[in-house]
Amino acid sequence: MSTLHFLNVREGDCSIIQHNSDRVTVVDINNARIETVIESIVREAVEKAFIRTMGANLGQKAYPVNPIEYIKRLGVQSVFRFILTHPDMDHMDGIEDLFKIFDPPNFWDTKNTCDKDSQSWEGSRFRRSDWLFYKRLQASDQSPKRLTYLSGQQPQKYWDEDGLMILAPTQALLDAANDCGEWNDASYVLLYRTNGYKVILAGDSHDATWQHILDDHYALVENVDLLLAPHHGRHSDRDFAFLDVLRPRLTLFGNASSEHLAYQAWNSRDLRLVTNNQAGSIVVDLSDEHGPWFVTNEVFARQRLGSSTFYDETRHAWLAGFLRI
């Protein structure tokens, strides 16, 4: 059953796709640590108490989920592929623990030349051990299989088997990022197509990436159902003209301070958006013709649907809306 999970993981990214093939793809990771049982129980109790008492300020950013615990709760025993959109630490925070627990046999990565070895890690919320683990993955010719396909290079089988297509980066975009040391336009942008739905996972892609996508993949990205906003939904001094082509039915924003989020770019186009800070984690059922989507924050769900919402035991979340009516 095709389901996409967009996790509330602080200011970073982590998405999980449960494919029709029963394979599981994880795209990026953040806020992931192996916890003790006691730590997990205490954290979950605090989060539930917080959600029950929230008022107008939904503030879910302060109560993130741990992707490792989340995946376990889904009953997932193995992860088939891990995709790192680009080499920023808020997309690989906990990568070592993810591989230790789930040992994904496939790893999608770009041939970037990013080097964080010389930076200071003192006071950082990220772990240098995750960076070093990533560098070992890059250098290894053993399991997991590291796949470095770019737009236009990806074998048809990935599109056929699990509905994933690489829209970006191109070699030119990757070369430019390697030259200047800015990695956003080296970010993977993925099109996930399943059961008639079109979903775009945009990583931290910026203007040069979207120019390429509109030039080369215009028809594929017209009128999408779901967009995971580039760069967590930050305005990032960027051009949002691509939204006039995508016209997403729903856009999911990550966490950032409200003054940094590009609300106006969506509101001026009358496009619907939801943030992790409002909804907590968001689960979209892409096997149902109406595309029901669920959130872990009951308060948000009741604000949207009132008494029509309900708690889904399988998804561990509350009904909050539909992609298609």
BELGIRA-V415401 format. One record per residue. N is the residue number from 1. RES is the residue in one letter. PHI is phi in whole degrees, -180 to 180 (999 if undefined). PSI is psi in degrees with one decimal (NA if undefined). Layout:
N | RES | PHI | PSI
N | RES | PHI | PSI
//
This chain:
1 | M | 999 | 121.3
2 | S | -75 | 118.8
3 | T | -141 | 137.2
4 | L | -114 | 132.2
5 | H | -115 | 124.1
6 | F | -112 | 104.7
7 | L | -87 | 146.8
8 | N | -85 | 99.6
9 | V | -130 | 49.1
10 | R | 63 | -151.8
11 | E | -89 | 81.4
12 | G | -174 | -172.2
13 | D | -128 | 144.1
14 | C | -162 | 122.1
15 | S | -126 | 148.0
16 | I | -126 | 131.4
17 | I | -116 | 122.4
18 | Q | -98 | 111.1
19 | H | -84 | 163.5
20 | N | -60 | -26.6
21 | S | -75 | -3.6
22 | D | 76 | 0.6
23 | R | -75 | 159.6
24 | V | -126 | 130.2
25 | T | -113 | 133.8
26 | V | -112 | 127.4
27 | V | -112 | 110.4
28 | D | 67 | 164.1
29 | I | -151 | 141.9
30 | N | -157 | 150.0
31 | N | 61 | 34.8
32 | A | -109 | 121.6
33 | R | -142 | 145.0
34 | I | -72 | 120.7
35 | E | -108 | 156.6
36 | T | -76 | 161.8
37 | V | -59 | -42.9
38 | I | -63 | -45.5
39 | E | -59 | -41.3
40 | S | -66 | -42.5
41 | I | -65 | -44.7
42 | V | -64 | -44.9
43 | R | -61 | -44.7
44 | E | -65 | -38.0
45 | A | -65 | -41.5
46 | V | -63 | -43.4
47 | E | -63 | -42.4
48 | K | -65 | -39.9
49 | A | -64 | -39.9
50 | F | -63 | -47.3
51 | I | -61 | -38.2
52 | R | -66 | -27.5
53 | T | -105 | 3.9
54 | M | -71 | 141.6
55 | G | -108 | -127.8
56 | A | -66 | -38.0
57 | N | -84 | 104.1
58 | L | -77 | -25.3
59 | G | 42 | 37.3
60 | Q | -72 | -16.0
61 | K | -56 | -32.2
62 | A | -75 | -8.8
63 | Y | -132 | 69.3
64 | P | -76 | 164.8
65 | V | -98 | 158.8
66 | N | -96 | 115.9
67 | P | -57 | -34.3
68 | I | -65 | -45.9
69 | E | -67 | -36.7
70 | Y | -63 | -45.9
71 | I | -63 | -41.9
72 | K | -60 | -41.0
73 | R | -65 | -28.3
74 | L | -71 | -11.8
75 | G | 83 | 14.6
76 | V | -76 | 126.9
77 | Q | -95 | -26.7
78 | S | -149 | 149.9
79 | V | -107 | 124.7
80 | F | -78 | -39.5
81 | R | -146 | 145.8
82 | F | -117 | 129.5
83 | I | -114 | 119.3
84 | L | -98 | 114.2
85 | T | -66 | -38.2
86 | H | -168 | 162.7
87 | P | -87 | 54.0
88 | D | -103 | 145.0
89 | M | -67 | -25.2
90 | D | -76 | 4.5
91 | H | -117 | 0.5
92 | M | -139 | 23.9
93 | D | -76 | 100.2
94 | G | 109 | 11.5
95 | I | -61 | -37.1
96 | E | -65 | -43.7
97 | D | -69 | -35.9
98 | L | -59 | -46.3
99 | F | -70 | -33.2
100 | K | -64 | -38.9
101 | I | -84 | -44.6
102 | F | -110 | -13.9
103 | D | 46 | 56.4
104 | P | -62 | 131.7
105 | P | -78 | -12.1
106 | N | -126 | 136.7
107 | F | -134 | 114.7
108 | W | -95 | 128.8
109 | D | -154 | 155.1
110 | T | -95 | 157.6
111 | K | -84 | 65.3
112 | N | -86 | 159.8
113 | T | -110 | 23.2
114 | C | -58 | 138.0
115 | D | -136 | 108.1
116 | K | -106 | 6.2
117 | D | -63 | -28.9
118 | S | -89 | -8.5
119 | Q | -79 | 161.4
120 | S | -84 | 131.8
121 | W | -100 | -2.5
122 | E | -65 | 128.0
123 | G | 81 | -2.3
124 | S | -77 | 145.9
125 | R | -79 | -7.7
126 | F | -97 | 159.2
127 | R | -104 | 131.2
128 | R | -62 | -29.4
129 | S | -62 | -32.3
130 | D | -67 | -41.1
131 | W | -63 | -45.0
132 | L | -64 | -36.1
133 | F | -64 | -42.9
134 | Y | -60 | -42.9
135 | K | -64 | -33.9
136 | R | -67 | -38.6
137 | L | -62 | -41.5
138 | Q | -62 | -38.2
139 | A | -86 | -16.3
140 | S | -81 | 142.9
141 | D | -108 | 15.2
142 | Q | -103 | -172.9
143 | S | -65 | 138.8
144 | P | -79 | 158.9
145 | K | -72 | 120.9
146 | R | -94 | 118.9
147 | L | -109 | 127.0
148 | T | -120 | 36.7
149 | Y | -67 | 148.9
150 | L | -119 | 178.8
151 | S | -58 | 128.7
152 | G | 89 | -8.7
153 | Q | -109 | -15.4
154 | Q | -69 | 129.2
155 | P | -61 | 146.9
156 | Q | -59 | -26.0
157 | K | -61 | -31.9
158 | Y | -70 | -35.8
159 | W | -67 | -41.7
160 | D | -71 | -41.9
161 | E | -77 | -48.3
162 | D | -127 | 7.4
163 | G | 77 | 18.8
164 | L | -103 | 129.5
165 | M | -130 | 136.6
166 | I | -86 | 115.9
167 | L | -90 | -29.0
168 | A | -160 | 157.4
169 | P | -88 | 167.7
170 | T | -92 | 172.4
171 | Q | -63 | -37.4
172 | A | -64 | -42.0
173 | L | -65 | -41.3
174 | L | -66 | -42.7
175 | D | -61 | -42.3
176 | A | -65 | -40.0
177 | A | -66 | -41.7
178 | N | -63 | -34.4
179 | D | -70 | -40.9
180 | C | -99 | -13.3
181 | G | 77 | 15.2
182 | E | -109 | 124.1
183 | W | -102 | -3.2
184 | N | -63 | -41.9
185 | D | -84 | 8.3
186 | A | -100 | 6.4
187 | S | -77 | 140.2
188 | Y | -62 | 137.5
189 | V | -120 | 124.2
190 | L | -115 | 137.9
191 | L | -103 | 123.1
192 | Y | -111 | 118.6
193 | R | -121 | 124.7
194 | T | -155 | 135.5
195 | N | 52 | 33.8
196 | G | 87 | -3.9
197 | Y | -94 | 149.9
198 | K | -121 | 124.2
199 | V | -125 | 135.4
200 | I | -117 | 124.9
201 | L | -104 | 111.0
202 | A | -98 | 0.3
203 | G | 52 | -138.3
204 | D | -111 | 28.0
205 | S | -55 | 147.1
206 | H | -124 | -162.3
207 | D | -61 | -43.6
208 | A | -62 | -37.4
209 | T | -62 | -45.1
210 | W | -73 | -27.3
211 | Q | -64 | -44.2
212 | H | -60 | -45.9
213 | I | -63 | -43.3
214 | L | -69 | -32.5
215 | D | -71 | -39.7
216 | D | -107 | -20.8
217 | H | -132 | 29.0
218 | Y | -51 | -51.8
219 | A | -65 | -32.6
220 | L | -70 | -27.7
221 | V | -106 | 6.3
222 | E | -70 | 136.2
223 | N | 51 | 61.8
224 | V | -83 | 160.9
225 | D | -84 | -39.7
226 | L | -142 | 133.5
227 | L | -125 | 126.2
228 | L | -90 | 107.5
229 | A | -58 | 140.5
230 | P | -63 | 142.0
231 | H | 53 | 42.5
232 | H | 65 | 8.6
233 | G | 94 | 7.6
234 | R | -69 | 149.4
235 | H | -73 | -36.5
236 | S | 51 | 29.4
237 | D | 51 | 55.6
238 | R | -130 | 168.9
239 | D | -94 | 127.3
240 | F | -106 | 20.7
241 | A | -61 | -24.3
242 | F | -60 | -24.8
243 | L | -65 | -25.7
244 | D | -69 | -21.0
245 | V | -94 | -45.7
246 | L | -68 | -42.3
247 | R | 42 | 54.9
248 | P | -64 | 140.4
249 | R | -65 | -34.8
250 | L | -148 | 137.2
251 | T | -119 | 137.0
252 | L | -106 | 124.4
253 | F | -101 | 146.0
254 | G | -83 | -156.0
255 | N | -101 | 132.9
256 | A | -164 | 163.7
257 | S | -60 | 142.1
258 | S | -59 | -31.8
259 | E | -69 | -14.3
260 | H | -99 | -4.6
261 | L | -92 | 145.4
262 | A | -92 | 53.1
263 | Y | -54 | -42.9
264 | Q | -63 | -34.8
265 | A | -61 | -34.2
266 | W | -85 | -45.0
267 | N | -63 | -38.6
268 | S | -67 | -18.9
269 | R | -104 | 6.7
270 | D | 57 | 44.3
271 | L | -106 | 137.2
272 | R | -82 | 136.9
273 | L | -140 | 155.4
274 | V | -139 | 140.1
275 | T | -108 | 153.6
276 | N | -59 | -34.4
277 | N | -63 | -30.1
278 | Q | -82 | -49.1
279 | A | -100 | -14.7
280 | G | 76 | -140.3
281 | S | -82 | 150.5
282 | I | -125 | 132.3
283 | V | -123 | 124.3
284 | V | -117 | 122.8
285 | D | -87 | 106.8
286 | L | -98 | 11.9
287 | S | -99 | -14.1
288 | D | -95 | 140.2
289 | E | -64 | -20.2
290 | H | -96 | -9.5
291 | G | 61 | 53.6
292 | P | -63 | 141.1
293 | W | -126 | 146.8
294 | F | -126 | 154.5
295 | V | -134 | 154.2
296 | T | -84 | -10.8
297 | N | -95 | 105.8
298 | E | -59 | -38.9
299 | V | -59 | -46.2
300 | F | -63 | -43.6
301 | A | -61 | -41.8
302 | R | -71 | -32.7
303 | Q | -63 | -34.6
304 | R | -83 | -45.0
305 | L | -116 | -5.5
306 | G | 60 | -134.7
307 | S | -75 | -6.0
308 | S | -79 | -13.9
309 | T | -74 | 162.7
310 | F | -155 | 159.1
311 | Y | -91 | 125.6
312 | D | -96 | 116.1
313 | E | -67 | -31.2
314 | T | -73 | -41.6
315 | R | -90 | -10.1
316 | H | 56 | 43.0
317 | A | -157 | 166.2
318 | W | -104 | 138.2
319 | L | -63 | 131.7
320 | A | -128 | -12.4
321 | G | 170 | -172.7
322 | F | -138 | 141.1
323 | L | -70 | -38.8
324 | R | -131 | 138.2
325 | I | -107 | NA
//
